[in-house]
Amino acid sequence: MASLRAARLASLAVAGVWSLPLGRPPPAPCSAWAAAMEPAPRWLAGLRFDNRALRLLPVETPPPGPEGAPSAPRLVPGACFSRARPAPLQQPRVVALSGSALALLGLEAAGREAEAEAEAALFFSGNALLPGAEPAAHCYCGHQFGQFAGQLGDGAAMYLGEVCTAAGERWELQLKGAGPTPFSRQADGRKVLRSSIREFLCSEAMFHLGVPTTRAGACVTSESTVVRDVFYDGNPKHEKCTVVLRMAPTFIRFGSFEIFKPADEHTGRAGPSVGRNDIRVQMLDYVIGSFYPEIQAAHPHCSDQVQRNVAFFREVIRRTARMVAEWQCVGFCHGVLNTDNMSIVGLTIDYGPFGFLDRYDPDHVCNASDDAGRYSYSRQPEVCKWNLRKLAEALEPELPRELAEAALEEEFDSEFQRHYLQKMRSKLGLVRVAQDGDGALVARLLETMHQTGADFTNTFSLLSSFPLEPQSPGLAEFLTTLTSQCASLEELRLAFRPQMDPRQLSMMLMLAQSNPQLFALIGTQANLARELDRVEQQSRLQQLSPGELQSRNRGRWADWLQEYRVRLERDMEGAGDVAAWQAERVRVMKANNPKYVLRNYIAQSAIEAAEKGDFSEVRRVLKLLEAPYHSDGEVAGGSEAAEAAPGGQSYSSKPPLWAAELCVT
């Protein structure tokens, strides 16, 4: 009976029976008309909505456009949300569901897979609304690449509502890619298969790595298409519209408080709700009362509001510092750390041109659009701190500037360093007593990794098998295995390949000297310095043989490993049972050094298969990423064979050479 109903639901979704023609939403999403027209879910019937954000924050009901069409993109003053309606998709179907994410909502698909997928395709595509859902788009602003951009908002995402679970939790559901909103500007409000798969997989990968993050419950694609110019090179193509069901306690971000910003002195742009301090107060009360209840409880009186707001800001600082420390420890690069992509509750949010480090390079830039390297891996902590300063500015006058600055200076660096070193000690198996020199040991490890082009994830993973005895017969073999994770001469030559024609470089150098003002308009000193470094590195590499490179790498690693052994021996001192200490060291290291991360080439292989209609690789990779810390031979699929990616490449091996050519914008 359930399978017959699933087939019926699927046919309704394909036919679009429960969807209005594109651009013709009902007058209000929760009207009696809408309730009567929506199908009754069964697998999703237990979801209970209580949309507190829409009750406690100002919501705009947009006027209908011509002939009932959605109103055009526009400024939305005096509101935190604007009501919207998902636009239907043709023939939606599930790419993948995250069982662990959906379980947070009390949903279990085991034994009901067909029904679950049919309902997910219908309701998580936006083709039908669940009872109690009230779709709306959130209004926010942001500093993008350091410049205030004015109103941004949910141009491709829609708040569905907040689900209250039997466990006492509250989860905001959001559809990303569900169609146009008042904040879509010149865009269509859609996301495509490749970007949606990346967001879906990375949201779940980060959670299972132990990094604070929003979740992704479902990825649903369709036969509807949009045109995208992937690399902005004049070669557009049709791509399938795809929607991701995102989940978080809230999607409010730093930029949510920037809607009150007056005209910026550099860009001239202003937020849409300048002068509405009443709404700022309302938002602060809502955020603190809902997501920081312990702070609200500690400051119950109106006369104590400034101290309450300082305590709130301090906690946001600490959560943000811990979050970015976790990023640095797993080699994660966000790519677009604008203020509108910073969660007010300290979660990783908005997965776009992200990447995980392969060859360790502190200056790695994962976003091909970030020409100046503002959001490089090593700069992420300082950028997060800069963004917190912008949040503090947005909270004035409710948070006095001098108190905010003092809190930021007192909290961020110390919390980041504390958490970062604590995590790094675990990654190195230093399980007993922290020592003052541990930070220097970590710094020299990273310098050795940089000098040898070592693979970030695999190097840490291998260190758990380091033999402690100086004369161990396994030491030479370990060193050989470790140096095999260093970049080959071919990899390095590819990585340091000059990006400019020699004549162009010569012209830029002359221009930088003769006309600095003109040079500043067409290029940056940082870009020029990077290009000169590439030229110099390439010259050195041309004179280096593979044998010389290998010998140099072995020497560097032997030096650091000697230092590491001394530190481990100190950690072992005083341990009553050396065997127990060793077992604990290995256990802690394996629990903190992942074997699997979502490398770009792994995501790309899954995307290419999905674009041909085969979703099995997406589901396989999801299963693998749900257990990133498994030891050798233990993979999520259950057997060693499950490790092999398409083409025979192991999911845990260094990426193939072609991966260096992948470009994410």
Secondary structure, DSSP 4 states (H G I P E B T S, - for coil): -HHHHHHHHHHHHHHTTTSPPTT---SSTTSHHHHHHSPPPSTTTT-EE--HHHHHS-EE-PPP-GGGPPPPS---TT-SEEE--PPP-SS-EEEEE-HHHHHTTT---TT-HHHHHHHHHHHTTTSS--TT---EEE--EEEETTEEEEE---SSEEEEEEEEPTTS-EEEEEEET----TT-TTS-S-EEHHHHHHHHHHHHHHHHHT--B-EEEEEEEEEEEEEE-TTSSS--EEEEEEEEEEEES---BGGGGGGG----TTT----TTTT-HHHHHHHHHHHHHHH-HHHHHH--SGGGHHHHHHHHHHHHHHHHHHHHHHHHHHTEE-S---GGGSBTTS-B---SS-EE-SB--TT----TT-TT-TT-GGGHHHHHHHHHHHHHHHHTTTS-HHHHHHHHHHHHHHHHHHHHHHHHHHHTT--S---TTHHHHHHHHHHHHHHHT-BHHHHHHHGGG---STT-TTHHHHHHHHHTTSPPHHHHHHHT---S-HHHHHHHHHHHHH-HHHHHHH--HHHHHHHHHHHHHHHHHHT--HHHHHHHHHHHHHHHHHHHHHHHHHHHTT-S-HHHHHHHHHHHHHHHS-S----HHHHHHHHHHHHTT--HHHHHHHHHHTSTT--TT--TTSSGGGGBPGGG-BTTSPPPGGGGG----
